[in-house]
Amino acid sequence: MRNMKIDFGLVAKLFGTPTYVYDAFTIRERIGVVRKVFKGFDFTILFALKANNNPVLLRLMADMDVGADVVSPGELVASHRAGMRPVLWNGNGKTEEQKCFFLEQGFDLLSIDSIEELEMWQDTAIPRLLRVNPNVDARTHPHISTGLKHHKFGVDIEELEKVAEKIDGLHVHIGSQVTSVEPYEAAYSRLVRACREFGLHTLDLGGGWGIDYNGEYLDTDKMREMTSRVFSRFDGKLLIEPGRFITGPAGFLLAKVLRVKKGEKTFIVTDAGMNDLIRPALYNAHHRIRILEPAGPAVSCDVVGPLCETGDKLAADRILELPTAGSLLVVEDAGAYGFSMASNYNSMPLPAEVIWDDSGPVLIRKRQTIEDMYSNVIGP
Ligand SMILES: Cc1ncc(COP(=O)(O)O)c(C=O)c1O
């Protein structure tokens, strides 16, 4: 569990760039923080695989008794490869084909998104949680906010009475990158009340804990204080589904500086782009940038990728000490919704992934080749 400093130069030399690098120590440490928040309660952590699906990282979590929150057959396979238990299947668009696959492969818990979906599960004995929409504003980016009445997720809490006897528990997830405790307190209090009213003893609290991309993040001490108060009135089993909180700060996108382009505006052009990390282009998300070998004065600049898109940015209007061509740069807090949202846009192969543990750097996903990229094409 030692926190060893990552030698990014060594990673680049061994495996090239762009490469995602994960610090195993940080992942273990973050799991410890979640545990501390719920200490004293009967609870299980289910890592949300949508944040990161690398089975090597998942195995590290499984070794710490972390289960899985999955939303697709692909994620189910990754969770099984890693040996994660229990596995919860979540999602608002489950299909009959997926249902057959899940039943064949095995899973432990279901989150049901609508009263209509309940029908699909009449013939199975898998414990079912109903996702409730608590009508709480998570005060996060609109694209990652999920707990208001007009969002597509969950069943109106007022509808619960109609179906309470057909379910085994409740589920709530108000959004992602949530940085204040109040929306959680509002949602959790409503759910605890509903569980008491309908005699339900399993409550899945979702994920969404906000991390420190830019100075604002969820205060876990305050969460601890709030959970001990709110759940003192709850008699049963808690589940919690963090994704970003566990792997986000543990991951770095390592890139090479291709050139520094000077003009009216200064651009640091790197070999990593929106195909590798789409969050800045998609959500205007902020990631800190670390220039590993600064060689020039600090100036305002954009850090951009090599793709044919103006939006292909890793950072905009940052004050950074200028690097030289060929040196390295690191995008921080890239361990969640980084690789898992990467694409082949501009026919760019997916980046490599490396874990840094006690024994140093180990390649955990090969860089995709151009051949891999076209391997499923039928035709020329
Ligand atoms: C139902 C559900 N649970 C958990 C998560 C994980 O969220 P986060 O990575 O912000 O913790 C998400 C993310 O969208 C989700 O939709």
The ligand as an SDF file (V2000), in Angstrom:
LIG
                    3D

 16 16  0  0  0  0  0  0  0  0999 V2000
  -27.0440    4.7110  -11.3800 C   0  0  0  0  0  0  0  0  0  0  0  0
  -25.6600    5.1890  -11.2830 C   0  0  0  0  0  0  0  0  0  0  0  0
  -24.9040    4.7670  -10.2320 N   0  0  0  0  0  0  0  0  0  0  0  0
  -23.6230    5.1780  -10.0960 C   0  0  0  0  0  0  0  0  0  0  0  0
  -23.0450    6.0400  -11.0050 C   0  0  0  0  0  0  0  0  0  0  0  0
  -21.6280    6.4600  -10.7820 C   0  0  0  0  0  0  0  0  0  0  0  0
  -21.5110    7.8280  -10.6740 O   0  0  0  0  0  0  0  0  0  0  0  0
  -20.1320    8.4780  -10.2300 P   0  0  0  0  0  0  0  0  0  0  0  0
  -19.0800    7.9500  -11.1270 O   0  0  0  0  0  0  0  0  0  0  0  0
  -20.3390    9.9280  -10.3690 O   0  0  0  0  0  0  0  0  0  0  0  0
  -19.8990    8.0650   -8.8160 O   0  0  0  0  0  0  0  0  0  0  0  0
  -23.7890    6.5180  -12.0900 C   0  0  0  0  0  0  0  0  0  0  0  0
  -23.2060    7.4530  -13.0410 C   0  0  0  0  0  0  0  0  0  0  0  0
  -23.7720    7.9810  -13.9250 O   0  0  0  0  0  0  0  0  0  0  0  0
  -25.1290    6.0570  -12.2360 C   0  0  0  0  0  0  0  0  0  0  0  0
  -25.8880    6.4770  -13.2610 O   0  0  0  0  0  0  0  0  0  0  0  0
  1  2  1  0
  2  3  1  0
  2 15  2  0
  3  4  2  0
  4  5  1  0
  5  6  1  0
  5 12  2  0
  6  7  1  0
  7  8  1  0
  8  9  2  0
  8 10  1  0
  8 11  1  0
 12 13  1  0
 12 15  1  0
 13 14  2  0
 15 16  1  0
M  END
$$$$
